[in-house]
Amino acid sequence: MQKHLLYLFILVLAGCSQEKKKSPNVFFAGEIVNPTSNQVFLYKGNVILDSAKLNENNRFTFKLPSVEEGLHHFEHGEGLKRELQYVFFEKGDSIQIRLNTIDFDESLVFSGEGAEINNFLLDLFLVNEEEEKLILSTYFKMEPEEFNKRIEELRSEKLKSLDQLISETGLSVAEKKIAEVTINYTFFNYKEKYPFEHRKKTGKKTLHALPEGFYAYRNNVSFNSKDLNYFKPYYDFMKSHLNNLSYMGCAEKCGVENEKITNHLHFNRHKLTLIDSLVEESELKDNLFRNVAFDYLLMAQDTESNNEIFIQDFHLRSANNRHIQEISDLYEGIRNIQPRKKIPNVLVTDVDGNKISLQEIAKDKKVVFYFWTGANKRYFKDIHKRVNQLSSAKKEYTFVGINHNTDDTTWKGMIEQTQLNPSNQYKAVNFEELTRALVIYPPNKCIITEDAKIVDAFTTMWASNF
């Protein structure tokens, strides 16, 4: 009789599990220790599905009556403190999390129905972060046969761990797939990067010949996985893979000088062609086109005429790109800060709250504009140490700091604490306008002007020309 009761109990549990999977509802809740804002945002791809406010106990709750199964992510925090992590949902899941923002990823724990796959993905993420340091410092220096052996050993270990999880918990087909994608594309990405990283790490002038079968996995690469468009391991692989294919294509058919790209316009137009021919999924194609545009416009620092040729080609291939306004704004911003043009007439405020334009600040003198934020204390310390060094060595320049994304009280307190000259410190009136007009990338960039005309808008405080 006890046996019959046991079997009945198991059947009831199985029935409950089946009902759970049939239910369209998803419950997602948790506690955030040391919150850096009062909200949590839930995304599917780049679309916000919902937001939830933290209560007095720093807890949040999402009750989703229906949800598209698959990968999502949640975000918490503001500005430079904004962080995200992935969460995988299936219908009927009831997932709870707990994390401490001081160690956002390391402290995160999932519990409840659907926790197994999410804890496994999180563990992979944390382990991959540690392994990446070893691969960058050691593995990329190895000869290709040894590198391939080590990489495959690491990948095999992860797949064995996944097999064990499947045998213990019985993951669904979708859960198994996302775990395999995470493992495989992470290591495929290292293989795509290897020839270039090996050359850089070893100081060799040519790319190393690779053994047969090194890229065998390419036969099974999918360019049309809609669910993975915003998943970092997959997207990072796509960028590296297309960069590799473009380089090899140019090296074979177009020619490169000393095995290095010298004609950035040609190379990036080649990459646009490759994406256009290989990628069918529209959102992935748009995202990859955007990546090429930003990489070229920001990093190549090409001539104004070449930038114009590129943007015309971009519009021909991707006129309806979902990022078209962002790319157009970047192009216009870069065009407006070319040498000999006047610095954009953006307004900032001084410590007394008076508004003044950058052109007025830069008039009749040589100025170096640099940028900082109160959210990054270490950078604040480093940048002003550098300003003190340069101010002594380059007395003909006035070094002007422009703060962004810091409240007035904190900003003024940091100026006073560091004993900065308040007459050379300003704060952005509109951060988005400032970023768009001056193209603040990378964060340690500076803009050199003379009599309000730009000398160099694409250098940094640590560049050799200083």
Secondary structure, 3 states (H helix, E strand, C coil): CHHHHHHHHHHHHHHHHHHHHHCCCEEEEEEEECCCCCEEEEEECCEEEEEEECCCCCEEEEEECCCCCEEEEEEECCHHHCEEEEEEECCCCEEEEEEEHHHHHHHCEEEEECHHHHHHHHHHHHHHHHHHHHHHHCHHHCCHHHHHHHHHHHHHHHHHHHHHHHHHHCCCHHHHHHHHHHHHHHHHHHHHHHHHHHHHHHCCCCCCCCCCCCCHHHHHCCCCCHHHCCCHHHHHHHHHHHHHHHHHHHHHHHCCECCECCCHHHHHHHHHHHHHHHCCCHHHHHHHHHHHHHHHHHHHCCCHHHHHHHHHHHHHHCCCCCCHHHHHHHHHHHHCCCCCCECCCCEEECCCCCEEEHHHHHCCCEEEEEEECCCCHHHHHHHHHHHHHHHHHCCCEEEEEEECCCCHHHHHHHHHHCCCCHHHEEEECCHHHHHHHHCCCCCCEEEEEECCEEEEEEEECCCCCC
